[in-house]
C-alpha cells in the first residue's frame, strides 16, 4: 500500500532510496550535480517530487545524464 506522501507525489529520501536502491549519500550527489531537485519543507525535512525522480530516470535511460 503506498504511503500517504506517495499519494501526494512527494517522496521522502528513504522512499526514493528504496525505489532506486540508492543511499542517502548518492541522492545528495545527484542533488549537487543537478540531476535531482529536493523540496526543502524546512531545515530538516526534504522531499522529492515523483515527477522529478521519473524525469531523472528517463534521462539516465536515454543516456543524457552527463
C-alpha positions in Angstrom: 0.0 0.0 0.0 1.5 3.4 -1.0 2.3 5.8 1.8 0.3 9.0 2.3 3.3 11.0 0.9 3.5 8.9 -2.2 -0.2 9.6 -2.9 0.6 13.3 -2.8 3.5 12.7 -5.3 6.1 13.7 -2.7 8.7 11.1 -1.6 11.0 11.0 1.4 14.7 10.4 0.8 14.2 6.9 2.3 11.4 6.2 -0.2 13.4 7.4 -3.2 16.5 5.4 -1.9 14.4 2.3 -1.6 12.8 2.8 -5.0 16.1 3.2 -6.8 18.4 1.2 -4.5 20.4 4.2 -3.6 22.0 5.5 -0.4 21.2 8.9 1.0 24.7 10.0 0.1 24.2 9.1 -3.5 20.9 11.1 -3.5 22.9 14.0 -2.2 25.4 13.6 -5.0 22.6 13.7 -7.6 21.3 16.9 -5.9 24.8 18.5 -6.2 25.1 17.5 -9.8 21.7 18.9 -10.6 20.1 15.6 -11.6 17.6 15.7 -8.7 15.9 18.7 -7.1 14.9 18.5 -3.4 11.9 20.3 -2.0 13.0 21.6 1.4 10.0 22.0 3.7 12.2 23.2 6.4 15.8 22.9 7.5 15.5 19.2 8.4 12.6 17.9 6.1 13.4 17.1 2.5 11.0 15.7 -0.1 11.3 14.8 -3.8 8.6 15.2 -6.4 7.8 11.9 -8.0 7.8 13.6 -11.4 11.4 14.8 -10.8 12.5 11.3 -9.9 10.8 9.9 -13.0 12.4 12.6 -15.2 15.8 11.8 -13.8 15.3 8.1 -14.6 14.3 8.9 -18.1 17.4 11.0 -18.7 19.6 8.2 -17.4 17.8 5.6 -19.6 18.3 7.8 -22.7 22.0 8.4 -21.8 21.6 12.2 -21.4 22.7 12.4 -17.8 26.2 13.7 -18.4 
